[in-house]
Amino acid sequence: MNEAQVKAGKVLVRLLRFVPPAGATAAPRGDGLTVEVETTEGSMQSFPAAVVEVSVSLGLLGRNGARLMPEPAARSFLRRAMAEREEEYLVQHGEIAAAAIEVGDEKSMARLNLAESPLGALARIKDRKGDPFLPERALAAGERLLADFTRGQLQPRVTSSWEPRLASRAQGQRGGMAELTDSAVAARLSVNRAIEAMGPELAGVALDICCFMKGLETVERERQWPARSAKLMLRTALLALSRHYDPPRSPSSTPTRHWGAEGFRPEL
């Protein structure tokens, strides 16, 4: 795809995002090469006439006289376009690494943006002996906590949605926990057990950094902690959490073995 096609694709996405579900009025300008699109709220933008025609020919916008109406295909087209744009941004600005995340008995591969997560930045820090500041088991515990937190739909949504808001629940229908899947409920229970295992003194810093993606300095400022203390508290919290996820085996759990001569029979 050449530069002109990429630019035209971006203009097409901008057009589809500008036209609301109720449609917009399109009128050609004097030069015939540009179309002014105006919404019922009074917002107006100019778009190349060729891009408007392409949107109609692709079935993304329908024309009803002087009005442009979004077609159902526009929603899926925008979803794919925004996903591709996010992928392109991650490739250019992110530090992507593959990681194995275990949830229960299931193990799956996930991509982590180390440049985005404060936990990823700590993974590169070494202690005085040259060993990783966060052991591998501590990083795995933090990733599992984030996986359960996300799967339990506990992450607040802060991104903008460009799709029309549709009512997904009839009047009088239950919401909240009643709408969660069994997987989401199980993930929330797992998060609650993890919080109990870390204790109230340590759980807060683990949630702030691993799940809410707060920086170390932000946590220290909010909690009025001394400088460089948040990473020490986080390390302690994640090590405690790793023991919760993978408890150490005690010597008593080793089965007892008895040896006897041929023909030996134990006394009952």
C-alpha positions in Angstrom: 0.0 0.0 0.0 1.5 3.3 -1.1 1.5 6.6 0.8 -1.5 8.0 -1.1 -3.6 4.9 -0.3 -2.7 5.1 3.3 -3.7 8.7 3.5 -7.0 8.0 1.7 -7.7 5.2 4.1 -7.2 7.6 7.1 -9.6 10.1 5.5 -12.2 7.4 5.0 -11.9 6.4 8.6 -12.3 10.0 9.7 -15.4 10.3 7.5 -17.1 7.2 8.9 -16.3 8.4 12.5 -17.7 11.8 11.7 -21.1 10.7 10.3 -23.4 10.0 13.3 -26.0 7.1 13.3 -28.7 9.7 12.4 -26.8 10.6 9.2 -25.4 13.9 7.9 -26.1 16.3 5.1 -23.5 16.3 2.2 -23.2 19.2 -0.2 -20.5 19.6 -2.9 -18.4 22.8 -2.7 -17.8 25.1 -5.7 -14.8 23.2 -7.0 -16.7 19.9 -7.1 -13.7 18.1 -5.6 -14.7 18.6 -2.0 -17.9 17.7 -0.1 -19.0 19.5 3.0 -20.6 17.1 5.5 -22.8 18.7 8.2 -24.4 16.8 11.2 -27.8 17.8 12.8 -25.8 19.2 15.7 -24.2 21.8 13.4 -20.7 20.2 13.2 -19.2 20.5 9.7 -16.1 19.1 8.0 -14.9 19.0 4.4 -13.9 15.7 2.8 -12.7 14.9 -0.7 -15.6 14.0 -3.0 -13.7 10.9 -4.2 -13.5 9.5 -0.7 -17.2 10.1 -0.2 -17.9 8.2 -3.4 -15.7 5.3 -2.3 -17.5 5.0 1.0 -20.8 4.7 -0.9 -19.4 2.2 -3.5 -18.1 0.0 -0.7 -21.4 0.0 1.1 -20.2 1.8 4.1 -22.4 4.8 3.7 -25.8 5.0 2.0 -27.1 8.0 0.1 -30.6 9.2 0.7 -31.0 12.3 -1.4 -28.5 14.8 0.1 -28.0 12.8 3.2 -25.3 10.2 4.0 -26.4 7.3 6.3 -24.1 4.8 7.9 -24.6 1.2 6.8 -24.1 -1.8 9.2 -20.8 -2.6 7.4 -19.4 0.7 8.6 -19.2 -0.5 12.2 -17.1 -3.6 11.5 -14.9 -1.6 9.1 -14.2 1.0 11.8 -13.5 -1.8 14.3 -10.9 -3.4 12.0 -9.4 0.0 11.2 -9.0 1.0 14.8 -7.5 -2.4 15.7 -5.0 -2.1 12.9 -4.1 1.5 14.0 -3.5 0.2 17.6 -1.4 -2.6 16.3 0.7 -0.2 14.2 1.2 2.1 17.2 2.4 -0.8 19.4 4.9 -1.9 16.8 6.3 1.6 16.5 6.3 2.7 20.2 5.9 -0.4 22.3 8.3 -3.0 23.5 6.4 -6.2 22.8 7.4 -9.4 24.5 5.7 -12.8 24.6 4.8 -14.4 27.9 3.1 -17.5 29.1 0.2 -16.8 31.5 -1.4 -19.6 33.5 -5.0 -19.3 34.6 -6.0 -22.4 36.6 -5.0 -25.4 34.6 -5.0 -23.5 31.3 -1.8 -22.0 29.8 -1.9 -19.5 27.0 0.6 -17.1 25.3 0.0 -13.4 25.6 1.8 -10.3 24.3 2.9 -7.7 26.9 3.9 -4.2 26.2 6.9 -3.8 28.5 7.1 -0.1 27.7 3.6 0.5 29.0 3.6 -1.6 32.2 5.6 -0.4 35.2 6.0 -4.1 36.0 7.8 -4.6 32.7 10.2 -1.7 33.5 11.0 -3.3 36.9 11.8 -6.6 35.1 14.9 -5.0 33.6 16.3 -3.7 36.9 19.2 -5.6 38.5 20.1 -5.8 42.2 23.6 -5.2 43.6 24.5 -8.8 42.8 23.5 -8.5 39.2 20.4 -10.7 39.7 16.9 -9.5 38.5 15.3 -7.3 41.1 12.0 -9.1 40.5 12.4 -12.9 40.3 10.7 -14.7 37.5 8.1 -16.2 39.9 7.2 -12.7 41.1 6.7 -11.4 37.5 4.6 -14.5 36.7 2.4 -13.8 39.8 1.9 -10.2 38.7 1.0 -11.2 35.2 -1.5 -13.8 36.5 -3.0 -11.2 38.8 -3.5 -8.9 35.9 -4.9 -11.7 33.7 -7.5 -12.5 36.4 -8.3 -8.8 36.9 -8.9 -8.3 33.2 -10.8 -11.5 32.7 -13.0 -10.6 35.7 -13.9 -7.3 33.9 -12.6 -5.3 36.8 -10.5 -2.9 34.7 -12.3 0.5 34.4 -12.9 1.5 30.8 -11.2 4.8 30.0 -11.0 4.6 26.2 -13.5 6.4 23.9 -16.0 4.3 21.9 -16.7 5.5 18.4 -19.6 3.1 17.9 -23.3 4.1 18.6 -24.5 3.2 22.0 -27.0 0.4 21.8 -29.3 -0.7 24.6 -28.1 -4.2 25.6 -30.6 -4.8 28.4 -34.3 -4.6 28.4 -36.1 -2.5 31.1 -36.3 -4.4 34.3 -33.7 -7.0 33.3 -31.0 -7.7 35.9 -27.4 -6.4 35.4 -24.2 -6.5 37.3 -23.0 -9.9 38.5 -26.0 -11.6 36.8 -24.6 -10.7 33.4 -21.1 -12.0 34.1 -19.9 -15.3 32.6 -18.8 -18.2 34.8 -15.2 -17.4 33.7 -15.5 -13.8 34.8 -17.0 -14.8 38.2 -14.2 -17.3 38.7 -11.6 -14.7 37.8 -13.0 -12.3 40.4 -13.0 -14.9 43.1 -9.3 -15.6 42.2 -8.5 -11.9 42.6 -10.2 -11.8 46.0 -8.2 -14.8 47.1 -5.0 -13.2 45.9 -5.8 -10.0 47.9 -6.4 -12.1 51.0 -3.1 -13.9 50.5 -1.1 -10.7 50.2 -2.9 -9.0 53.0 -4.2 -5.4 53.3 -0.7 -4.0 53.7 0.6 -5.3 50.4 -2.4 -5.9 48.2 -3.0 -2.2 47.4 0.4 -1.6 45.9 0.2 -4.8 43.8 -3.3 -3.8 42.4 -2.1 -0.2 41.7 0.9 -1.2 39.7 0.0 -4.5 38.1 -3.7 -3.9 37.4 -4.3 -0.1 37.3 -0.9 0.5 35.6 0.2 3.3 38.0 3.8 4.3 38.1 6.0 3.9 41.1 6.3 7.6 41.7 2.5 8.0 41.5 2.0 5.3 44.1 4.6 6.8 46.4 3.0 10.3 46.1 -0.5 9.0 46.6 0.5 6.9 49.7 3.0 9.5 50.9 5.8 6.9 50.9 9.5 7.6 50.8 11.2 7.6 47.4 12.1 4.2 46.0 10.0 2.4 48.6 7.2 1.4 46.2 9.3 -1.1 44.3 10.4 -2.8 47.5 6.8 -3.1 48.7 5.8 -4.4 45.3 8.6 -7.0 45.3 7.4 -8.2 48.8 3.8 -8.4 47.7 4.5 -10.3 44.5 6.7 -12.8 46.3 3.9 -13.4 48.8 1.5 -13.8 45.9 3.8 -16.3 44.1 3.7 -18.5 47.2 -0.1 -18.3 47.1 -0.3 -19.4 43.5 2.4 -22.0 43.8 2.7 -23.1 47.5 6.1 -24.6 48.4 6.0 -28.3 49.1 6.6 -29.3 52.6 8.7 -32.4 53.5 5.7 -34.0 55.0 4.0 -34.1 51.6 6.6 -36.6 50.3 5.2 -40.1 50.4 6.9 -42.5 52.8 8.7 -45.5 51.3 9.3 -48.8 53.1 11.8 -51.4 52.1 11.7 -55.0 53.0 13.2 -58.3 52.2 11.6 -60.7 49.7 8.4 -62.2 51.1 8.0 -59.4 53.7 4.5 -58.8 54.8 3.5 -55.9 57.1 1.8 -56.7 60.3 -1.9 -55.7 60.4 
